Amino acid sequence: MRKKLRKLLKLSFYLAIFGLFFIVVSNRLVERKTKGCLYSNTETIPKNKVGLLLGTGKYLRNGSINLYYKYRLEAAVRLYQSGKIEFILISGDNGSKEYDEPTTIKNDLIEKGIPSEKIYLDYAGFRTLDSVVRSKAIFGQESITIISQPFHNERAVYIAKKKGIKAVGYNAKEVNAHYGLKTRMREKLARVKMVLDIIFGKKPKFFGEKIEIK
């Protein structure tokens, strides 16, 4: 019995070491491959026809505004008003009638002065991989500007590069360390899953008919 227990503990130890190693390698790989592709001001960022705004929920569980949401919208408005994008493609989760990220974001962008005809919606952006792949497969974009926080932009730009899309990221304002701690921890694991998804050729949950942005 003790011998089996020792073997089990030894196996668990090696698995933990391997898991930690893979987390470190995945994160460093993403950072290295996307270096120089992220921008924090509108003066130096290259111009693209379409900005891909990655969706998130508007409200937190306590009812307050999600700062990730707030800052991403502000970034999209700045990018559009600076003339560095012509259209905004909002990609988010629309898993139920009660939860519709793209429409909520569109309405808020219109309130901020973005013309409705300059906004396109992708209702099947359930994951970052889905959003990025569908920007090319469904909306026909070979070159895009991705709009989100820096840590998220790194992962999205990495996916784009692996999928044959020329992409840069425009960084929305970061939240403070305490506010975003859980999100940052999840991001470490999300990058591991993303690398595995790419290795095994994971595809978006849905495709559908092509939509021309014009």
MDTraj code that builds the backbone (N, CA, C; nanometers):
import mdtraj as md
import numpy as np

residues = "MET ARG LYS LYS LEU ARG LYS LEU LEU LYS LEU SER PHE TYR LEU ALA ILE PHE GLY LEU PHE PHE ILE VAL VAL SER ASN ARG LEU VAL GLU ARG LYS THR LYS GLY CYS LEU TYR SER ASN THR GLU THR ILE PRO LYS ASN LYS VAL GLY LEU LEU LEU GLY THR GLY LYS TYR LEU ARG ASN GLY SER ILE ASN LEU TYR TYR LYS TYR ARG LEU GLU ALA ALA VAL ARG LEU TYR GLN SER GLY LYS ILE GLU PHE ILE LEU ILE SER GLY ASP ASN GLY SER LYS GLU TYR ASP GLU PRO THR THR ILE LYS ASN ASP LEU ILE GLU LYS GLY ILE PRO SER GLU LYS ILE TYR LEU ASP TYR ALA GLY PHE ARG THR LEU ASP SER VAL VAL ARG SER LYS ALA ILE PHE GLY GLN GLU SER ILE THR ILE ILE SER GLN PRO PHE HIS ASN GLU ARG ALA VAL TYR ILE ALA LYS LYS LYS GLY ILE LYS ALA VAL GLY TYR ASN ALA LYS GLU VAL ASN ALA HIS TYR GLY LEU LYS THR ARG MET ARG GLU LYS LEU ALA ARG VAL LYS MET VAL LEU ASP ILE ILE PHE GLY LYS LYS PRO LYS PHE PHE GLY GLU LYS ILE GLU ILE LYS".split()
xyz = np.array([
    [0.0829, -0.1200, 0.0000],
    [0.0000, 0.0000, 0.0000],
    [0.0874, 0.1264, 0.0000],
    [0.1905, 0.1259, 0.0874],
    [0.2794, 0.2403, 0.0940],
    [0.3578, 0.2580, -0.0357],
    [0.3921, 0.1464, -0.0966],
    [0.4653, 0.1520, -0.2232],
    [0.3810, 0.2166, -0.3318],
    [0.2522, 0.1813, -0.3383],
    [0.1618, 0.2394, -0.4364],
    [0.1427, 0.3889, -0.4108],
    [0.1350, 0.4243, -0.2827],
    [0.1180, 0.5641, -0.2458],
    [0.2385, 0.6465, -0.2878],
    [0.3580, 0.5902, -0.2659],
    [0.4807, 0.6603, -0.3051],
    [0.4857, 0.6803, -0.4561],
    [0.4443, 0.5781, -0.5296],
    [0.4424, 0.5885, -0.6756],
    [0.3436, 0.6960, -0.7211],
    [0.2285, 0.6998, -0.6534],
    [0.1260, 0.7984, -0.6872],
    [0.1744, 0.9403, -0.6590],
    [0.2397, 0.9576, -0.5450],
    [0.2927, 1.0889, -0.5092],
    [0.4040, 1.1315, -0.6054],
    [0.4851, 1.0353, -0.6440],
    [0.5937, 1.0641, -0.7369],
    [0.5383, 1.1056, -0.8734],
    [0.4354, 1.0334, -0.9183],
    [0.3723, 1.0660, -1.0457],
    [0.3077, 1.2047, -1.0400],
    [0.2409, 1.2340, -0.9293],
    [0.1760, 1.3649, -0.9122],
    [0.2791, 1.4772, -0.9144],
    [0.3934, 1.4506, -0.8527],
    [0.5002, 1.5497, -0.8493],
    [0.5506, 1.5792, -0.9905],
    [0.5762, 1.4736, -1.0670],
    [0.6256, 1.4932, -1.2034],
    [0.5218, 1.5617, -1.2925],
    [0.3958, 1.5270, -1.2734],
    [0.2898, 1.5920, -1.3512],
    [0.2800, 1.7406, -1.3174],
    [0.2957, 1.7717, -1.1890],
    [0.2914, 1.9113, -1.1466],
    [0.4073, 1.9899, -1.2066],
    [0.5252, 1.9305, -1.2071],
    [0.6432, 1.9952, -1.2645],
    [0.6238, 2.0172, -1.4147],
    [0.5712, 1.9155, -1.4824],
    [0.5490, 1.9266, -1.6261],
    [0.4447, 2.0344, -1.6553],
    [0.3383, 2.0375, -1.5740],
    [0.2341, 2.1370, -1.5932],
    [0.2869, 2.2785, -1.5755],
    [0.3673, 2.2981, -1.4722],
    [0.4271, 2.4288, -1.4471],
    [0.5196, 2.4690, -1.5616],
    [0.5982, 2.3735, -1.6092],
    [0.6891, 2.3987, -1.7209],
    [0.6117, 2.4408, -1.8451],
    [0.5020, 2.3730, -1.8727],
    [0.4227, 2.4028, -1.9919],
    [0.3572, 2.5400, -1.9811],
    [0.3157, 2.5782, -1.8610],
    [0.2580, 2.7108, -1.8393],
    [0.3615, 2.8190, -1.8699],
    [0.4823, 2.8016, -1.8166],
    [0.5891, 2.8998, -1.8375],
    [0.6250, 2.9094, -1.9855],
    [0.6413, 2.7945, -2.0503],
    [0.6792, 2.7926, -2.1917],
    [0.5705, 2.8566, -2.2781],
    [0.4451, 2.8243, -2.2527],
    [0.3346, 2.8788, -2.3316],
    [0.3287, 3.0302, -2.3209],
    [0.3428, 3.0802, -2.1991],
    [0.3347, 3.2254, -2.1791],
    [0.4528, 3.2980, -2.2416],
    [0.5714, 3.2431, -2.2282],
    [0.6881, 3.3085, -2.2882],
    [0.6831, 3.3022, -2.4403],
    [0.6300, 3.1959, -2.4936],
    [0.6161, 3.1824, -2.6380],
    [0.5240, 3.2900, -2.6931],
    [0.4099, 3.3099, -2.6279],
    [0.3146, 3.4108, -2.6721],
    [0.3762, 3.5505, -2.6648],
    [0.4429, 3.5796, -2.5559],
    [0.5042, 3.7114, -2.5387],
    [0.6115, 3.7374, -2.6444],
    [0.6921, 3.6343, -2.6720],
    [0.8017, 3.6515, -2.7689],
    [0.7497, 3.6684, -2.9107],
    [0.6492, 3.5909, -2.9484],
    [0.5984, 3.5936, -3.0850],
    [0.5148, 3.7184, -3.1159],
    [0.4675, 3.7869, -3.0130],
    [0.3844, 3.9052, -3.0368],
    [0.4567, 4.0353, -3.0030],
    [0.5831, 4.0254, -2.9697],
    [0.6600, 4.1452, -2.9362],
    [0.6644, 4.2400, -3.0552],
    [0.6329, 4.3665, -3.0323],
    [0.6330, 4.4657, -3.1384],
    [0.5024, 4.4741, -3.2147],
    [0.4050, 4.3928, -3.1779],
    [0.2765, 4.3912, -3.2480],
    [0.1657, 4.4625, -3.1716],
    [0.1959, 4.5088, -3.0513],
    [0.0955, 4.5751, -2.9688],
    [0.1285, 4.7236, -2.9556],
    [0.0224, 4.8059, -2.9593],
    [0.0381, 4.9509, -2.9548],
    [-0.0538, 5.0100, -2.8483],
    [-0.0059, 5.1174, -2.7866],
    [-0.0845, 5.1823, -2.6822],
    [-0.1244, 5.3251, -2.7182],
    [-0.0869, 5.3712, -2.8368],
    [-0.1317, 5.5024, -2.8814],
    [-0.1713, 5.4970, -3.0275],
    [-0.2534, 5.5907, -3.0676],
    [-0.3094, 5.5898, -3.2035],
    [-0.2148, 5.6506, -3.3067],
    [-0.1091, 5.7152, -3.2619],
    [-0.0186, 5.7810, -3.3564],
    [0.0690, 5.6813, -3.4310],
    [0.1122, 5.5783, -3.3620],
    [0.2087, 5.4861, -3.4231],
    [0.1459, 5.3580, -3.4774],
    [0.0243, 5.3278, -3.4386],
    [-0.0360, 5.2022, -3.4811],
    [-0.0696, 5.2073, -3.6303],
    [-0.0419, 5.0999, -3.7060],
    [-0.0769, 5.0971, -3.8479],
    [-0.2280, 5.1036, -3.8683],
    [-0.2701, 5.1519, -3.9830],
    [-0.4125, 5.1605, -4.0148],
    [-0.4625, 5.0278, -4.0697],
    [-0.5811, 4.9876, -4.0284],
    [-0.6484, 4.8701, -4.0816],
    [-0.7934, 4.9056, -4.1121],
    [-0.8511, 4.8342, -4.2035],
    [-0.9915, 4.8584, -4.2371],
    [-1.0824, 4.8282, -4.1184],
    [-1.0525, 4.7185, -4.0482],
    [-1.1429, 4.6693, -3.9431],
    [-1.0704, 4.6553, -3.8096],
    [-1.1377, 4.7000, -3.7052],
    [-1.0927, 4.6755, -3.5694],
    [-1.1789, 4.5675, -3.5076],
    [-1.1162, 4.4623, -3.4594],
    [-1.1881, 4.3514, -3.3963],
    [-1.1948, 4.3769, -3.2461],
    [-1.3121, 4.4142, -3.1989],
    [-1.3328, 4.4438, -3.0571],
    [-1.3782, 4.3159, -2.9866],
    [-1.2943, 4.2654, -2.8977],
    [-1.3252, 4.1408, -2.8279],
    [-1.4184, 4.1697, -2.7108],
    [-1.5322, 4.1022, -2.7101],
    [-1.6366, 4.1316, -2.6138],
    [-1.6125, 4.0748, -2.4756],
    [-1.6841, 4.1311, -2.3818],
    [-1.6875, 4.0831, -2.2444],
    [-1.8157, 4.1351, -2.1817],
    [-1.8532, 4.0834, -2.0677],
    [-1.9762, 4.1263, -2.0030],
    [-1.9691, 4.2702, -1.9542],
    [-2.0813, 4.3399, -1.9600],
    [-2.0845, 4.4807, -1.9189],
    [-2.0818, 4.4961, -1.7671],
    [-2.1453, 4.4040, -1.6971],
    [-2.1587, 4.4180, -1.5523],
    [-2.0913, 4.3024, -1.4775],
    [-2.0432, 4.3342, -1.3591],
    [-1.9920, 4.2325, -1.2684],
    [-2.1079, 4.1754, -1.1872],
    [-2.0801, 4.0719, -1.1122],
    [-2.1853, 4.0072, -1.0331],
    [-2.2469, 4.1013, -0.9302],
    [-2.1694, 4.1985, -0.8837],
    [-2.2208, 4.2929, -0.7835],
    [-2.2988, 4.4085, -0.8457],
    [-2.3119, 4.4041, -0.9794],
    [-2.3909, 4.5061, -1.0475],
    [-2.3128, 4.6254, -1.0975],
    [-2.1850, 4.6354, -1.0633],
    [-2.1041, 4.7487, -1.1089],
    [-2.0530, 4.7245, -1.2508],
    [-2.0140, 4.8325, -1.3162],
    [-1.9632, 4.8223, -1.4525],
    [-1.8296, 4.7479, -1.4543],
    [-1.8154, 4.6564, -1.5482],
    [-1.6908, 4.5841, -1.5687],
    [-1.5899, 4.6787, -1.6342],
    [-1.4791, 4.7056, -1.5657],
    [-1.3808, 4.7994, -1.6187],
    [-1.3153, 4.7487, -1.7470],
    [-1.3020, 4.6187, -1.7607],
    [-1.2502, 4.5654, -1.8871],
    [-1.3412, 4.6084, -2.0012],
    [-1.4707, 4.6000, -1.9800],
    [-1.5709, 4.6409, -2.0794],
    [-1.5578, 4.7902, -2.1085],
    [-1.5596, 4.8695, -2.0059],
    [-1.5540, 5.0156, -2.0179],
    [-1.4309, 5.0603, -2.0954],
    [-1.3154, 5.0081, -2.0595],
    [-1.1912, 5.0513, -2.1224],
    [-1.1792, 5.0029, -2.2668],
    [-1.2339, 4.8862, -2.2978],
    [-1.2284, 4.8376, -2.4364],
    [-1.3129, 4.9251, -2.5278],
    [-1.4288, 4.9648, -2.4809],
    [-1.5128, 5.0533, -2.5615],
    [-1.4458, 5.1877, -2.5842],
    [-1.3853, 5.2396, -2.4803],
    [-1.3154, 5.3678, -2.4932],
    [-1.2012, 5.3564, -2.5942],
    [-1.1309, 5.2447, -2.5922],
    [-1.0211, 5.2231, -2.6858],
    [-1.0719, 5.2154, -2.8294],
    [-1.1828, 5.1448, -2.8506],
    [-1.2401, 5.1318, -2.9842],
    [-1.2820, 5.2683, -3.0392],
    [-1.3408, 5.3511, -2.9541],
    [-1.3825, 5.4856, -2.9960],
    [-1.2611, 5.5699, -3.0352],
    [-1.1561, 5.5663, -2.9539],
    [-1.0346, 5.6421, -2.9853],
    [-0.9750, 5.5986, -3.1186],
    [-0.9706, 5.4688, -3.1389],
    [-0.9113, 5.4151, -3.2613],
    [-0.9923, 5.4575, -3.3835],
    [-1.1237, 5.4522, -3.3727],
    [-1.2104, 5.4929, -3.4845],
    [-1.1982, 5.6428, -3.5106],
    [-1.2050, 5.7218, -3.4065],
    [-1.2007, 5.8669, -3.4227],
    [-1.0660, 5.9153, -3.4751],
    [-0.9621, 5.8377, -3.4512],
    [-0.8295, 5.8741, -3.5011],
    [-0.8112, 5.8388, -3.6482],
    [-0.9072, 5.7671, -3.7054],
    [-0.8995, 5.7280, -3.8451],
    [-0.8141, 5.6060, -3.8707],
    [-0.7780, 5.5337, -3.7657],
    [-0.6924, 5.4159, -3.7827],
    [-0.7712, 5.2882, -3.8118],
    [-0.9023, 5.2933, -3.7991],
    [-0.9915, 5.1860, -3.8458],
    [-1.1155, 5.2510, -3.9073],
    [-1.1780, 5.1799, -4.0020],
    [-1.2989, 5.2305, -4.0671],
    [-1.4246, 5.1641, -4.0123],
    [-1.4108, 5.0407, -3.9676],
    [-1.5239, 4.9643, -3.9164],
    [-1.4849, 4.8968, -3.7858],
    [-1.5850, 4.8682, -3.7044],
    [-1.5638, 4.7943, -3.5806],
    [-1.6425, 4.6644, -3.5870],
    [-1.5722, 4.5538, -3.5773],
    [-1.6350, 4.4217, -3.5722],
    [-1.6379, 4.3765, -3.4269],
    [-1.7574, 4.3703, -3.3704],
    [-1.7724, 4.3295, -3.2307],
    [-1.7959, 4.1794, -3.2264],
    [-1.7100, 4.1096, -3.1560],
    [-1.7232, 3.9646, -3.1464],
    [-1.7391, 3.9247, -3.0007],
    [-1.8503, 3.8572, -2.9716],
    [-1.8745, 3.8191, -2.8333],
    [-1.9739, 3.7063, -2.8207],
    [-2.0089, 3.6779, -2.6985],
    [-2.0969, 3.5662, -2.6641],
    [-2.2432, 3.6104, -2.6723],
    [-2.3218, 3.5326, -2.7455],
    [-2.4664, 3.5525, -2.7492],
    [-2.5323, 3.4175, -2.7238],
    [-2.4958, 3.3582, -2.6112],
    [-2.5384, 3.2223, -2.5810],
    [-2.6840, 3.2084, -2.5433],
    [-2.7506, 3.3204, -2.5098],
    [-2.8914, 3.3135, -2.4729],
    [-2.9570, 3.4489, -2.4985],
    [-3.0905, 3.4516, -2.4918],
    [-3.1637, 3.5768, -2.5124],
    [-3.1304, 3.6782, -2.4035],
    [-3.0964, 3.6285, -2.2868],
    [-3.0682, 3.7167, -2.1734],
    [-2.9240, 3.7684, -2.1742],
    [-2.8382, 3.7076, -2.2564],
    [-2.6974, 3.7478, -2.2558],
    [-2.6513, 3.7690, -2.3994],
    [-2.6310, 3.8939, -2.4368],
    [-2.5976, 3.9292, -2.5742],
    [-2.4897, 4.0371, -2.5732],
    [-2.3654, 3.9948, -2.5666],
    [-2.2547, 4.0897, -2.5608],
    [-2.2477, 4.1819, -2.6823],
    [-2.2523, 4.1282, -2.8060],
    [-2.2352, 4.2156, -2.9229],
    [-2.3379, 4.3285, -2.9317],
    [-2.4643, 4.2978, -2.9089],
    [-2.5678, 4.4006, -2.9197],
    [-2.5528, 4.5064, -2.8114],
    [-2.5223, 4.4632, -2.6904],
    [-2.5007, 4.5582, -2.5801],
    [-2.3866, 4.6532, -2.6125],
    [-2.2766, 4.5984, -2.6627],
    [-2.1613, 4.6809, -2.6984],
    [-2.1964, 4.7751, -2.8123],
    [-2.2663, 4.7256, -2.9125],
    [-2.3055, 4.8102, -3.0259],
    [-2.3866, 4.9299, -2.9780],
    [-2.4852, 4.9061, -2.8947],
    [-2.5696, 5.0155, -2.8456],
    [-2.4879, 5.1193, -2.7709],
    [-2.3911, 5.0740, -2.6919],
    [-2.3081, 5.1673, -2.6160],
    [-2.2129, 5.2443, -2.7074],
    [-2.1640, 5.1796, -2.8125],
    [-2.0775, 5.2489, -2.9080],
    [-2.1546, 5.3558, -2.9844],
    [-2.2770, 5.3241, -3.0205],
    [-2.3614, 5.4229, -3.0901],
    [-2.3833, 5.5450, -3.0010],
    [-2.4054, 5.5206, -2.8723],
    [-2.4216, 5.6312, -2.7772],
    [-2.2957, 5.7167, -2.7680],
    [-2.1818, 5.6554, -2.7966],
    [-2.0549, 5.7278, -2.7910],
    [-2.0205, 5.7933, -2.9247],
    [-2.1110, 5.7838, -3.0227],
    [-2.0918, 5.8548, -3.1478],
    [-2.0457, 5.7734, -3.2665],
    [-2.0347, 5.6421, -3.2520],
    [-1.9959, 5.5573, -3.3656],
    [-2.1197, 5.5297, -3.4514],
    [-2.1162, 5.5599, -3.5818],
    [-2.2322, 5.5344, -3.6689],
    [-2.2665, 5.3853, -3.6733],
    [-2.3933, 5.3547, -3.6682],
    [-2.4359, 5.2147, -3.6655],
    [-2.3917, 5.1376, -3.7894],
    [-2.3846, 5.2080, -3.9047],
    [-2.3456, 5.1404, -4.0287],
    [-2.1968, 5.1055, -4.0309],
    [-2.1225, 5.1545, -3.9348],
    [-1.9799, 5.1236, -3.9255],
    [-1.9526, 5.0092, -3.8277],
    [-2.0592, 4.9505, -3.7759],
    [-2.0456, 4.8445, -3.6762],
    [-2.1011, 4.7126, -3.7308],
    [-2.0231, 4.6072, -3.7179],
    [-2.0673, 4.4726, -3.7549],
    [-2.0610, 4.3836, -3.6319],
    [-2.1503, 4.2858, -3.6292],
    [-2.1603, 4.1998, -3.5111],
    [-2.1304, 4.0538, -3.5450],
    [-2.0503, 3.9940, -3.4612],
    [-2.0252, 3.8500, -3.4677],
    [-2.0805, 3.7891, -3.3394],
    [-2.1923, 3.7209, -3.3524],
    [-2.2607, 3.6650, -3.2349],
    [-2.2016, 3.5333, -3.1881],
    [-2.1043, 3.4796, -3.2622],
    [-2.0493, 3.3480, -3.2286],
    [-1.9055, 3.3563, -3.1794],
    [-1.8714, 3.4671, -3.1160],
    [-1.7374, 3.4806, -3.0606],
    [-1.7316, 3.4259, -2.9190],
    [-1.7548, 3.2970, -2.9057],
    [-1.7616, 3.2352, -2.7733],
    [-1.6253, 3.2275, -2.7048],
    [-1.5201, 3.2220, -2.7855],
    [-1.3836, 3.2194, -2.7326],
    [-1.2990, 3.3112, -2.8189],
    [-1.1831, 3.3483, -2.7691],
    [-1.0941, 3.4341, -2.8456],
    [-1.0561, 3.3693, -2.9775],
    [-1.0303, 3.2393, -2.9759],
    [-0.9959, 3.1691, -3.0990],
    [-1.1084, 3.1804, -3.2005],
    [-1.2327, 3.1624, -3.1561],
    [-1.3480, 3.1745, -3.2451],
    [-1.3541, 3.3139, -3.3079],
    [-1.3363, 3.4160, -3.2240],
    [-1.3448, 3.5542, -3.2713],
    [-1.2405, 3.5835, -3.3783],
    [-1.1182, 3.5422, -3.3537],
    [-1.0095, 3.5701, -3.4467],
    [-1.0261, 3.4929, -3.5766],
    [-1.0512, 3.3639, -3.5675],
    [-1.0654, 3.2807, -3.6874],
    [-1.1847, 3.3265, -3.7712],
    [-1.2948, 3.3597, -3.7078],
    [-1.4140, 3.4014, -3.7801],
    [-1.3969, 3.5384, -3.8469],
    [-1.3079, 3.6216, -3.7954],
    [-1.2848, 3.7513, -3.8596],
    [-1.2341, 3.7342, -4.0020],
    [-1.1651, 3.6239, -4.0259],
    [-1.1169, 3.5936, -4.1605],
    [-1.2133, 3.5019, -4.2344],
    [-1.2544, 3.3928, -4.1698],
    [-1.3366, 3.2921, -4.2367],
    [-1.4749, 3.3436, -4.2729],
    [-1.5349, 3.4261, -4.1873],
    [-1.6713, 3.4754, -4.2105],
    [-1.6726, 3.6181, -4.2628],
    [-1.5864, 3.7024, -4.2060],
    [-1.5905, 3.8453, -4.2409],
    [-1.4806, 3.8869, -4.3384],
    [-1.3996, 3.7916, -4.3832],
    [-1.3070, 3.8139, -4.4930],
    [-1.1882, 3.9034, -4.4673],
    [-1.1464, 3.9192, -4.3424],
    [-1.0363, 4.0108, -4.3114],
    [-0.9030, 3.9372, -4.3035],
    [-0.8109, 3.9780, -4.3880],
    [-0.6761, 3.9214, -4.3873],
    [-0.5834, 3.9998, -4.2948],
    [-0.6253, 4.1215, -4.2600],
    [-0.5457, 4.2087, -4.1742],
    [-0.6409, 4.2816, -4.0788],
    [-0.6151, 4.2740, -3.9491],
    [-0.7057, 4.3326, -3.8511],
    [-0.6294, 4.4000, -3.7374],
    [-0.7002, 4.4904, -3.6701],
    [-0.6502, 4.5486, -3.5457],
    [-0.7365, 4.4949, -3.4323],
    [-0.6762, 4.4253, -3.3392],
    [-0.7500, 4.3645, -3.2290],
    [-0.7512, 4.4612, -3.1106],
    [-0.8683, 4.4765, -3.0497],
    [-0.8850, 4.5738, -2.9416],
    [-0.9224, 4.5019, -2.8127],
    [-0.8319, 4.5084, -2.7160],
    [-0.8574, 4.4510, -2.5842],
    [-0.7444, 4.4968, -2.4914],
    [-0.7401, 4.4423, -2.3708],
    [-0.6285, 4.4715, -2.2809],
    [-0.5024, 4.4015, -2.3314],
    [-0.3829, 4.4523, -2.2940],
    [-0.2574, 4.3969, -2.3474],
    [-0.2434, 4.2458, -2.3338],
    [-0.2734, 4.1901, -2.2149],
    [-0.2552, 4.0455, -2.1956],
    [-0.3450, 3.9661, -2.2907],
    [-0.4646, 4.0172, -2.3171],
    [-0.5589, 3.9508, -2.4063],
    [-0.5166, 3.9700, -2.5521],
    [-0.4685, 4.0891, -2.5843],
    [-0.4218, 4.1161, -2.7199],
    [-0.3075, 4.0239, -2.7592],
    [-0.2182, 3.9963, -2.6648],
    [-0.1058, 3.9070, -2.6955],
    [-0.1560, 3.7709, -2.7413],
    [-0.2499, 3.7169, -2.6674],
    [-0.3021, 3.5845, -2.7030],
    [-0.3764, 3.5888, -2.8367],
    [-0.4563, 3.6929, -2.8575],
    [-0.5344, 3.7039, -2.9806],
    [-0.4451, 3.7243, -3.1022],
    [-0.3429, 3.8073, -3.0892],
    [-0.2505, 3.8300, -3.2005],
    [-0.1722, 3.7024, -3.2318],
    [-0.1359, 3.6282, -3.1293],
    [-0.0654, 3.5014, -3.1505],
    [-0.1531, 3.4051, -3.2319],
    [-0.2797, 3.3963, -3.1947],
    [-0.3725, 3.3115, -3.2692],
    [-0.3805, 3.3572, -3.4142],
    [-0.3939, 3.4877, -3.4341],
    [-0.4041, 3.5422, -3.5696],
    [-0.2833, 3.5032, -3.6549],
    [-0.1655, 3.5171, -3.5989],
    [-0.0451, 3.4821, -3.6729],
    [-0.0451, 3.3348, -3.7133],
    [-0.0891, 3.2496, -3.6220],
    [-0.0929, 3.1062, -3.6499],
    [-0.1993, 3.0712, -3.7535],
    [-0.2981, 3.1578, -3.7697],
    [-0.4072, 3.1333, -3.8638],
    [-0.3928, 3.2128, -3.9936],
    [-0.2758, 3.2684, -4.0155],
    [-0.2488, 3.3376, -4.1407],
    [-0.3128, 3.4745, -4.1525],
    [-0.3342, 3.5399, -4.0400],
    [-0.3937, 3.6735, -4.0394],
    [-0.2885, 3.7734, -3.9927],
    [-0.2728, 3.8813, -4.0667],
    [-0.1823, 3.9879, -4.0256],
    [-0.2542, 4.0722, -3.9214],
    [-0.2016, 4.0764, -3.8009],
    [-0.2739, 4.1436, -3.6930],
    [-0.1819, 4.2269, -3.6051],
    [-0.2386, 4.3365, -3.5567],
    [-0.1758, 4.4156, -3.4509],
    [-0.2792, 4.4318, -3.3404],
    [-0.2329, 4.4653, -3.2224],
    [-0.3246, 4.4860, -3.1107],
    [-0.3213, 4.6297, -3.0636],
    [-0.4391, 4.6852, -3.0373],
    [-0.4471, 4.8186, -2.9768],
    [-0.4883, 4.7994, -2.8317],
    [-0.4040, 4.8445, -2.7425],
    [-0.4225, 4.8167, -2.6007],
    [-0.5221, 4.9107, -2.5332],
    [-0.6275, 4.8513, -2.4806],
    [-0.7178, 4.9257, -2.3938],
    [-0.6489, 4.9466, -2.2597],
    [-0.6980, 5.0405, -2.1831],
    [-0.6408, 5.0694, -2.0523],
    [-0.6445, 4.9456, -1.9632],
    [-0.5378, 4.9249, -1.8899],
    [-0.5309, 4.8136, -1.7954],
    [-0.6099, 4.8469, -1.6682],
    [-0.6545, 4.7449, -1.5991],
    [-0.7140, 4.7644, -1.4669],
    [-0.6031, 4.7473, -1.3636],
    [-0.6296, 4.7895, -1.2398],
    [-0.5241, 4.7769, -1.1396],
    [-0.5009, 4.6302, -1.1024],
    [-0.3890, 4.6053, -1.0401],
    [-0.3453, 4.4681, -1.0111],
    [-0.4453, 4.3916, -0.9250],
    [-0.5013, 4.4570, -0.8250],
    [-0.5969, 4.3895, -0.7367],
    [-0.7251, 4.3539, -0.8108],
    [-0.7754, 4.4475, -0.8910],
    [-0.8999, 4.4265, -0.9650],
    [-0.8868, 4.3104, -1.0640],
    [-0.7717, 4.3018, -1.1300],
    [-0.7566, 4.2036, -1.2367],
    [-0.6781, 4.0797, -1.2003],
    [-0.6585, 4.0539, -1.0713],
    [-0.5747, 3.9410, -1.0291],
    [-0.6276, 3.8074, -1.0795],
    [-0.7556, 3.7807, -1.0569],
    [-0.8131, 3.6529, -1.0992],
    [-0.8071, 3.6364, -1.2510],
    [-0.8336, 3.7454, -1.3230],
    [-0.8292, 3.7396, -1.4689],
    [-0.6884, 3.7085, -1.5176],
    [-0.5890, 3.7689, -1.4543],
    [-0.4507, 3.7430, -1.4934],
    [-0.4114, 3.5982, -1.4672],
    [-0.4561, 3.5426, -1.3576],
    [-0.4265, 3.4032, -1.3265],
    [-0.4916, 3.3108, -1.4283],
    [-0.6163, 3.3399, -1.4635],
    [-0.6858, 3.2588, -1.5640],
    [-0.6176, 3.2695, -1.6993],
    [-0.5624, 3.3856, -1.7277],
    [-0.4966, 3.4064, -1.8568],
    [-0.3767, 3.3131, -1.8743],
    [-0.3053, 3.2862, -1.7665],
    [-0.1911, 3.1943, -1.7744],
    [-0.2357, 3.0576, -1.8249],
    [-0.3476, 3.0101, -1.7715],
    [-0.4000, 2.8797, -1.8127],
    [-0.4649, 2.8873, -1.9505],
    [-0.5262, 3.0022, -1.9809],
    [-0.5901, 3.0189, -2.1114],
    [-0.4872, 3.0088, -2.2242],
    [-0.3676, 3.0551, -2.1980],
    [-0.2633, 3.0467, -2.2999],
    [-0.2173, 2.9033, -2.3224],
    [-0.2153, 2.8270, -2.2171],
    [-0.1824, 2.6851, -2.2312],
    [-0.2876, 2.6156, -2.3174],
    [-0.4137, 2.6416, -2.2865],
    [-0.5224, 2.5804, -2.3636],
    [-0.5180, 2.6266, -2.5085],
    [-0.4864, 2.7528, -2.5301],
    [-0.4784, 2.8058, -2.6655],
    [-0.3698, 2.7361, -2.7469],
    [-0.2526, 2.7162, -2.6850],
    [-0.1442, 2.6475, -2.7541],
    [-0.1859, 2.5050, -2.7905],
    [-0.2511, 2.4370, -2.6984],
    [-0.2992, 2.3013, -2.7261],
    [-0.4051, 2.3017, -2.8356],
    [-0.4942, 2.4010, -2.8337],
    [-0.5972, 2.4103, -2.9373],
    [-0.5355, 2.4262, -3.0753],
    [-0.4310, 2.5066, -3.0836],
    [-0.3638, 2.5271, -3.2120],
    [-0.2915, 2.4005, -3.2558],
    [-0.2255, 2.3350, -3.1629],
    [-0.1544, 2.2109, -3.1949],
    [-0.2496, 2.1060, -3.2512],
    [-0.3679, 2.0956, -3.1887],
    [-0.4642, 1.9929, -3.2290],
    [-0.5679, 2.0430, -3.3298],
    [-0.5496, 2.1638, -3.3816],
    [-0.6346, 2.2144, -3.4890],
    [-0.7781, 2.2436, -3.4479],
    [-0.7967, 2.2938, -3.3277],
    [-0.9306, 2.3272, -3.2794],
    [-0.9952, 2.4317, -3.3690],
    [-1.1224, 2.4117, -3.4005],
    [-1.1953, 2.5024, -3.4880],
    [-1.3041, 2.5761, -3.4092],
    [-1.3529, 2.6886, -3.4624],
    [-1.4624, 2.7593, -3.3959],
    [-1.5861, 2.6716, -3.3833],
    [-1.6679, 2.7032, -3.2852],
    [-1.7890, 2.6266, -3.2626],
    [-1.8848, 2.6375, -3.3793],
    [-1.8928, 2.7574, -3.4395],
    [-1.9802, 2.7809, -3.5544],
    [-1.9042, 2.8546, -3.6628],
    [-1.9467, 2.8308, -3.7866],
    [-1.8991, 2.9111, -3.8994],
    [-2.0192, 2.9878, -3.9565],
    [-2.0793, 2.9385, -4.0650],
    [-2.1975, 3.0049, -4.1182],
    [-2.1678, 3.0781, -4.2483],
    [-2.2663, 3.1576, -4.2939],
    [-2.2550, 3.2301, -4.4189],
    [-2.1588, 3.3481, -4.4040],
    [-2.0903, 3.3777, -4.5138],
    [-1.9946, 3.4875, -4.5115],
    [-2.0676, 3.6222, -4.5137],
    [-2.0049, 3.7196, -4.4462],
    [-2.0618, 3.8541, -4.4365],
    [-1.9548, 3.9521, -4.4843],
    [-1.9895, 4.0320, -4.5842],
    [-1.8944, 4.1265, -4.6402],
    [-1.9010, 4.2586, -4.5626],
    [-1.7862, 4.3066, -4.5219],
    [-1.7786, 4.4346, -4.4526],
    [-1.7482, 4.5419, -4.5576],
    [-1.8442, 4.6302, -4.5801],
    [-1.8270, 4.7339, -4.6826],
    [-1.9056, 4.8577, -4.6474],
])
top = md.Topology()
chain = top.add_chain()
for i, resn in enumerate(residues, 1):
    res = top.add_residue(resn, chain, resSeq=i)
    for name in ("N", "CA", "C"):
        top.add_atom(name, md.element.get_by_symbol(name[0]), res)
traj = md.Trajectory(xyz[None], top)
